[in-house]
Amino acid sequence: WLVNVWAQASQNENTLLVIDEFQKVTNWASTIKFLWDKQMDHPNVKLLLLGSNSLFMDKHLTESLAGRYELTHVHHWNFEEYNAAFGTSLDDYLLFGGYPKAAQYIGKFDAWSKYISDSIVTPVVSVDIPSSSKQNSQKVSQFLDILGRHLGEVTPYSSLAHELPSNTNSRVIKEYIELFEGVFFFKRLKKITVKHLRRDSTPTLLPLFPSMISYFSKLDHFQDSEQKEKYLKAAVGQRLLGLNKGTLKYWREGKQEIDYIYEYNGQIFALQVCEELDLKKKKSIESFKKEFSRCRSIQITESVFKSFSHNPDYFLESNAI
């Protein structure tokens, strides 16, 4: 199939060939390598490959197509994109946003939840992860349900182990988290100490679209300001990850915590996310700045989130102190 499609595309000059979910094509990596190398002297076809399962793709890209491709990460729709396309309010985006198809179910939680389950979660749990990792789909589902309850929280592996089968250790938990990172469900943020040492044992699980919190909590509303803050925090983290540059971590020492430490281009930004300005959170920033004096800090509240989301780089440069 791929050879035939390529032959058709080669009949014209400067053809852009787009293949969606290319990882499902049999022997795609070796076939594309052969076809690409064959046309190197007189390139006619420009190739755009779209896929949703990095677990399956990454190995073949590095082994078969090394030096032949440029990798671009396309993230879930952020608030700016959702609002521009559907006029969605911030609250509705936090509760239901992330996938464009799901916009038709905003305010209809049961229908929205069914769509996310049938079209997103179930295919990943039943097909994508088992076929890529040889893990049992039932166990994958069990892990996802438990991890989903802790989205947006600092959760030690040891705490997660108490909720899982007795033979589950930190290494196994870390492996499953990496599987769910590979299918773009959430991102594990590492903790740093003031000595800049990373610790893998206590991650924060950042959902890659805020409404994943709705899906696992089975709630179509914010129960209180603390819960809404968790959604807002997820949206800020999602937006920063979507920039595809810099590194994103978190910091905690004792009872003091900073939601995000964003490092980019030699600068360090300490970000606290809250529904309203919170004087208590300033103490954590003050403590962090004692060790990182060149750090710039800011509290991102609901009232300024839209400005931040519109242009995060400009917002941080202009407002962080």
C-alpha positions in Angstrom: 0.0 0.0 0.0 2.7 2.5 1.0 4.7 1.8 -2.2 1.7 2.4 -4.3 0.7 5.6 -2.6 4.3 6.8 -2.9 4.4 6.0 -6.6 1.2 8.1 -7.1 2.7 11.0 -5.2 5.9 10.8 -7.2 4.1 11.5 -10.5 4.1 15.2 -9.7 6.9 17.5 -8.6 7.0 18.9 -5.0 4.2 16.7 -3.8 3.3 16.7 -0.1 2.3 13.2 1.0 0.5 13.1 4.4 -0.1 9.8 6.1 -2.1 9.8 9.3 -1.7 7.2 12.0 1.3 5.9 10.0 2.4 3.6 12.8 -0.4 1.2 11.8 1.0 0.6 8.3 2.9 -2.7 8.2 6.7 -2.4 8.0 6.3 1.4 7.6 9.8 2.3 8.9 11.8 0.0 6.6 9.6 0.9 3.6 9.8 4.6 4.1 13.6 4.4 4.6 13.9 2.5 1.2 11.6 4.9 -0.6 13.2 8.0 0.9 16.7 7.0 0.2 15.8 6.0 -3.4 14.7 9.5 -4.2 17.6 11.3 -2.4 19.2 12.5 -5.7 16.0 13.9 -7.1 13.5 14.4 -4.2 10.0 14.7 -5.5 8.0 13.9 -2.4 7.9 15.7 0.9 6.5 13.5 3.6 4.5 14.4 6.6 3.8 11.5 9.0 1.1 11.9 11.7 0.9 9.5 14.6 -0.6 9.3 18.1 1.5 6.5 19.7 5.0 7.6 20.4 5.7 4.3 22.2 5.5 2.5 18.9 7.0 5.2 16.7 10.1 6.3 18.6 12.1 3.1 18.4 11.6 2.7 14.7 12.4 6.4 14.0 15.7 6.2 15.8 16.6 2.8 14.4 15.5 3.0 10.8 15.2 6.7 10.0 18.0 8.3 12.0 19.1 11.5 10.4 16.2 11.6 8.0 13.4 13.3 10.0 12.5 16.3 12.1 10.2 15.5 15.0 7.4 18.0 16.0 5.3 17.4 19.1 1.7 18.6 18.5 0.0 19.0 21.9 -3.7 18.9 22.9 -5.7 22.1 22.1 -5.0 24.8 24.7 -7.5 27.4 25.9 -6.5 30.0 23.2 -7.2 27.5 20.4 -10.4 26.2 21.9 -11.7 29.7 22.6 -10.9 30.9 19.0 -12.6 27.9 17.4 -15.6 27.5 19.6 -15.9 30.6 21.8 -15.5 28.4 24.8 -15.3 30.0 28.3 -12.4 29.3 30.5 -14.5 27.2 33.0 -15.9 25.1 30.1 -12.4 24.6 28.7 -11.0 23.5 32.0 -13.9 21.0 32.6 -14.4 19.7 29.0 -11.6 21.0 26.7 -8.6 19.4 25.1 -10.0 17.5 22.1 -11.8 19.5 19.4 -14.4 16.8 18.7 -15.4 16.9 22.4 -16.5 20.6 22.1 -20.0 19.5 20.9 -20.5 17.8 24.3 -19.7 20.8 26.5 -22.2 20.9 29.3 -23.3 17.3 28.6 -21.1 15.4 31.0 -22.3 11.9 30.4 -22.0 12.3 26.6 -18.6 13.9 26.9 -17.3 11.3 29.3 -18.6 8.5 26.9 -16.8 10.1 24.0 -13.5 10.4 25.9 -13.8 6.8 27.0 -14.8 5.3 23.7 -12.6 7.4 21.4 -9.6 8.2 23.5 -9.1 6.1 26.6 -10.3 2.6 25.6 -8.4 2.4 22.3 -5.2 3.4 24.2 -5.7 1.0 27.1 -7.0 -1.9 25.0 -4.9 -1.6 21.8 -2.1 1.0 21.8 -0.3 0.3 25.0 -0.7 -3.6 25.0 0.5 -3.8 21.4 3.5 -1.6 22.1 4.5 -2.9 25.5 3.0 -6.4 25.7 1.3 -5.3 28.9 -2.1 -6.8 29.9 -5.0 -4.4 29.0 -6.8 -5.1 32.3 -3.7 -4.2 34.3 -3.1 -1.1 32.2 -6.7 0.0 32.9 -6.2 -0.6 36.6 -3.0 1.5 36.7 -4.6 4.3 34.8 -7.7 4.5 37.1 -5.4 4.8 40.1 -3.0 7.3 38.6 -5.9 9.3 37.3 -7.1 10.0 40.9 -3.8 11.8 41.6 -3.5 14.1 38.6 -2.1 17.5 39.5 -0.8 16.2 42.9 2.6 15.5 44.3 2.4 11.8 44.8 5.3 9.6 46.0 5.7 6.2 44.3 5.5 4.7 47.8 2.0 6.1 48.3 0.8 4.8 44.9 2.2 1.4 45.8 -0.3 1.1 48.6 -3.2 1.4 46.2 -1.8 -1.2 43.7 -1.3 -5.0 44.0 1.1 -6.0 46.7 4.0 -6.9 44.4 4.1 -3.5 42.7 7.3 -1.5 43.4 8.4 1.9 42.4 10.2 0.7 39.3 7.0 -0.9 37.9 5.0 2.3 38.7 7.5 4.4 36.9 7.4 2.1 33.9 3.6 2.5 33.7 3.8 6.2 34.1 6.2 6.3 31.1 3.7 4.3 29.1 1.0 6.9 29.7 3.4 9.7 29.0 4.0 7.9 25.6 0.4 8.1 24.7 0.1 11.8 25.8 -2.2 11.4 28.8 0.0 13.1 31.3 3.5 14.3 32.0 5.6 13.4 35.0 7.3 16.5 36.5 10.4 15.9 38.5 11.2 17.5 41.8 14.3 19.5 42.2 16.0 20.4 45.5 17.8 23.7 46.1 20.9 21.8 45.3 19.5 21.2 41.8 19.4 17.4 42.3 16.4 15.6 40.7 14.5 13.0 42.6 12.4 10.6 40.7 10.7 9.1 43.7 8.1 11.9 44.2 6.7 13.2 40.9 3.8 15.4 40.0 1.5 14.0 37.4 0.5 16.8 35.1 -2.5 16.0 32.9 -1.8 17.1 29.3 -5.4 18.4 29.0 -7.1 19.8 32.2 -10.4 18.0 31.6 -8.7 14.7 32.2 -9.3 15.6 35.9 -13.0 15.8 35.2 -12.9 12.4 33.5 -11.3 10.6 36.4 -13.1 12.5 39.2 -16.5 12.0 37.3 -17.4 15.6 38.1 -18.9 18.2 35.8 -18.3 21.2 38.1 -15.8 22.6 40.5 -16.5 21.5 44.0 -14.6 24.3 45.6 -11.9 26.9 44.9 -9.1 24.5 45.7 -10.3 22.0 43.1 -10.6 24.8 40.5 -7.1 25.8 41.3 -6.0 22.3 40.4 -7.6 22.6 37.0 -6.1 26.0 36.5 -2.7 24.7 37.5 -3.0 21.9 34.9 -3.9 24.5 32.2 -0.8 26.6 33.0 1.5 23.5 32.9 -0.1 22.4 29.7 0.5 25.8 28.1 4.2 25.8 29.1 4.8 22.3 27.8 3.1 23.3 24.6 5.9 25.8 23.9 8.2 22.8 23.2 11.2 24.6 24.8 12.8 24.8 28.2 12.3 22.4 31.1 9.4 22.2 33.6 9.8 20.9 37.1 8.4 21.6 40.6 9.9 22.4 44.0 9.0 21.4 47.5 10.9 21.6 50.8 8.8 20.7 53.9 5.5 22.5 53.7 6.8 25.0 51.1 6.1 24.3 47.5 6.3 26.0 44.1 4.0 24.7 41.4 6.3 25.1 38.5 10.0 25.9 37.9 10.3 26.8 34.3 13.9 27.1 32.9 14.5 28.5 29.5 17.3 30.3 27.7 19.3 30.7 30.9 16.4 32.1 32.9 14.5 30.5 35.8 10.9 31.4 36.5 9.1 30.3 39.7 5.4 30.1 39.0 2.6 29.8 41.6 -0.9 29.1 40.3 -3.9 30.3 42.4 -7.4 31.4 41.9 -6.6 34.7 43.6 -3.4 36.3 44.9 -2.1 34.2 47.8 0.3 35.8 50.3 1.1 32.4 51.8 2.5 31.2 48.5 4.9 34.1 48.4 6.8 32.6 51.3 7.7 29.6 49.2 9.0 31.8 46.5 11.1 33.8 49.0 12.6 30.6 50.3 13.4 29.4 46.8 15.0 32.7 45.9 17.4 32.4 48.7 19.1 29.6 46.8 18.4 30.9 43.3 18.8 34.6 43.5 18.5 35.1 39.7 15.1 33.4 39.8 12.1 35.6 38.7 8.7 34.8 40.1 5.0 35.4 39.5 1.6 34.2 40.7 -0.7 33.3 37.9 -4.3 33.8 38.9 -7.6 33.2 37.1 -7.8 36.9 36.3 -4.6 37.0 34.3 -4.7 33.5 32.9 -6.0 34.6 29.5 -3.1 37.0 29.1 -0.7 34.4 30.1 -2.2 31.8 27.7 -2.2 34.2 24.8 1.6 34.6 24.9 3.4 32.9 27.8 6.9 34.1 26.9 5.9 37.7 26.7 3.7 37.5 29.8 6.6 36.0 31.9 9.2 38.5 30.5 6.9 41.4 31.2 5.4 40.5 34.6 7.8 38.2 36.5 9.9 40.0 39.1 
